[in-house]
Amino acid sequence: MSQLKSDNGNDTHDHTRVHDDDLDTENEPSGESMYNNGKGIAVSMVFTPLLPPPATGEKRHKNAKSQPINRALFIHEDSTLRNLLDTTFEQYDISNKMMYGIGNRSGLLTPTNFTITYMILRTNYKNIVLGNISDFTTIMEEVKEHRSPAFKLTIVETKYDDGEEAEEDKDTEGPTDEEMEQNEAIANLTCQYTCEDRACGFRICWPAPPEAKHVNLTLLHLNTWAAAMVGPNRQPSVNLDNPPNTKIFDVTYTDPTDIAMLSRHHLNAVTQTQSSTPSIVINNDFKDIVGLLNSDHGPDPAIKNAPQPVLHQQPALRPKLSLLDFCNCFELSWWLCEKLDNIDVTGPHCLQFLQNANLLGAGLSLGELADICDAEEWWMLET
């Protein structure tokens, strides 16, 4: 059994890689258990191993996981934490590869290539990390209060970190010198070509010669430009003022796969079409149509010479006025208002579409017709 120095002062760990029979025999509890008919405390175990390396030509899903393995055993109530771990590993025949340490002073459990949690049924102890000897003592004291003492262990094998991968990751952390130069070039391009034209809808633009047409500098443009300025693919003719000679900087090139550009072209075409289309004005004057529909009914001879109201056609629609307000405003009688309501006249705006014959046919007298014409004329003048 090797001794491993700890960070806790003089604390040392029993660092176990291979099962040690001599120590197990020394610490093995003796006597018959008082629980579960002498068998001891029941332990339900779930062990999830690492996936083995794939065979040659074998395809494996990215998130593939190994299947957990269930076991069960009994331990004596006087067993130690190391007894529990070693007995558990023996059940799965993995004693030769599971590594852990237990501090002689602190009692901390430091597993190297696995994680371990416990759960006690009918308690609040669920998925608790088994981190030291005190946790194991708590388990044993808690389960002894039950009629059938039992608890569950969940062990998950993890990849052993020997520090080599950490060194490799450390060497590859951070951007390379070439990436730093490209980032600096992109920053300079962004600063130089920030668009100050308020009529332009883009933030970063390059004025393409000869007409200084704005070319929106997307991330692709900036990366392409910066890569041609620095690094192994540097082009002597490319600098902050001259971009690389590629299609994305050519204002005459049309990329059929550029959805944004196609959308802008379509919008411009629609705008130009709308601006060039002549406007058509339709005059919805229905008064003549109503007159044609009623032309077969000649005026009553008695009112042939009756004065006709003077209608002043206005270019804009007048505000509507209810029939009751119209009658009250121009002092029309209640009986006249009722007659107009019977033929569904809702206000003075309806009168211009009715002929005198229509009103006389609704039961209006000549005097009432004259009052209507007078009130309508005043209403039209005021509005």
Residue pairs with C-beta under 8 A, 6 or more apart in sequence:
1 14
1 15
1 16
1 20
1 23
2 15
2 17
3 12
3 13
3 14
3 15
4 12
4 13
4 15
4 101
5 12
5 13
6 12
6 13
6 101
6 103
6 106
6 108
6 110
8 103
8 105
8 106
8 108
9 105
10 105
11 103
11 104
11 105
11 106
11 108
12 103
12 104
12 105
13 101
13 102
13 103
13 104
13 108
13 110
14 82
14 101
14 102
14 104
15 99
15 100
15 101
16 82
16 85
16 86
16 98
16 99
16 100
16 101
17 96
17 97
17 99
18 95
18 96
19 86
19 89
19 90
19 95
19 96
23 82
24 83
24 86
27 80
27 82
27 83
28 83
29 76
29 77
29 78
29 79
29 83
31 76
31 78
32 38
33 39
33 40
33 41
33 74
33 76
33 77
34 77
35 41
35 77
35 144
35 148
35 149
36 42
36 74
36 148
36 149
39 74
40 74
40 75
40 76
40 77
40 79
41 74
41 75
41 76
41 77
41 140
41 143
41 144
41 149
41 150
41 151
42 72
42 73
42 74
42 148
42 149
42 150
42 151
43 72
43 73
43 74
43 75
43 84
43 88
43 150
43 151
43 152
43 153
44 70
44 71
44 72
44 150
44 151
44 152
44 153
45 70
45 71
45 72
45 73
45 88
45 91
45 152
45 153
45 154
45 155
46 68
46 69
46 70
46 152
46 153
46 154
46 155
47 68
47 69
47 71
47 88
47 92
47 94
47 155
47 156
47 157
48 65
48 66
48 67
48 68
48 69
48 154
48 155
48 156
48 157
49 66
49 69
49 92
49 94
49 157
50 66
50 157
50 158
50 159
51 60
51 64
51 65
51 66
54 60
69 92
71 88
71 91
71 92
73 87
73 88
73 91
75 83
75 84
75 87
76 83
77 140
77 144
77 149
79 87
80 133
80 136
81 102
81 109
81 130
81 133
81 136
82 102
84 136
84 153
85 98
85 100
85 116
86 95
88 153
88 155
89 95
89 98
94 157
97 113
98 111
98 113
98 114
98 157
99 111
99 112
99 113
99 160
100 109
100 110
100 111
100 112
100 114
101 109
101 110
101 112
102 108
102 109
102 110
102 133
103 110
103 132
106 132
107 132
107 133
107 134
108 131
108 132
109 116
109 130
109 131
109 132
109 133
109 135
112 160
113 157
113 158
113 159
113 160
114 155
114 156
114 157
114 158
115 129
115 155
115 156
115 158
116 129
116 130
116 153
116 154
116 155
116 156
117 127
117 128
117 129
117 130
117 153
117 154
118 125
118 128
118 130
118 135
118 139
118 151
118 152
118 153
118 154
119 125
119 126
119 127
119 128
119 151
119 152
119 154
120 126
120 139
120 142
120 143
120 151
120 152
121 150
121 151
121 152
122 146
123 142
125 138
125 139
125 142
125 151
127 154
128 135
129 135
130 136
130 139
130 153
139 151
142 151
143 149
143 150
143 151
175 183
178 230
178 231
178 232
181 230
181 231
182 223
182 226
182 227
182 229
182 230
182 231
183 226
185 225
185 226
185 229
185 230
186 222
186 223
186 225
186 226
188 240
189 204
189 217
189 222
189 225
189 226
189 240
190 204
190 217
190 222
192 240
193 204
193 205
193 206
193 217
194 203
194 204
195 202
195 203
195 204
195 205
195 214
197 205
197 214
200 214
202 214
202 216
202 217
204 216
204 217
204 222
205 214
205 215
205 216
205 217
206 214
206 215
206 217
206 221
206 243
206 249
207 213
207 214
207 215
208 214
208 215
208 249
208 251
213 251
215 221
215 249
215 251
217 225
220 248
221 243
221 248
221 249
224 243
224 244
224 246
224 248
225 238
225 243
225 244
227 233
228 234
228 235
228 238
228 243
228 244
229 235
229 238
229 239
229 240
235 244
237 245
238 244
243 249
247 253
247 255
248 255
254 261
255 261
256 262
286 353
287 352
287 353
290 353
290 354
290 355
291 355
294 355
294 357
294 358
297 357
298 357
299 356
299 357
300 357
300 360
302 366
303 356
303 360
303 366
303 369
306 356
306 366
306 369
306 370
307 370
307 373
308 356
308 373
309 373
309 374
309 376
309 377
310 377
311 352
311 380
312 380
312 381
314 380
314 383
318 349
318 380
318 383
319 383
320 347
320 349
321 329
321 347
321 348
321 349
321 379
322 346
322 347
323 337
323 340
323 341
323 345
323 346
323 347
324 337
325 347
326 332
326 347
326 348
326 375
326 379
327 333
327 334
327 336
327 337
327 340
329 379
330 374
330 375
330 378
330 379
332 371
332 372
332 375
333 368
333 371
336 364
336 368
336 371
336 372
339 362
339 363
339 364
339 368
340 362
340 372
342 362
342 363
343 358
343 362
345 351
345 354
348 375
348 376
348 379
348 380
351 372
351 376
352 376
356 369
359 369
359 372
360 366
360 369
364 372
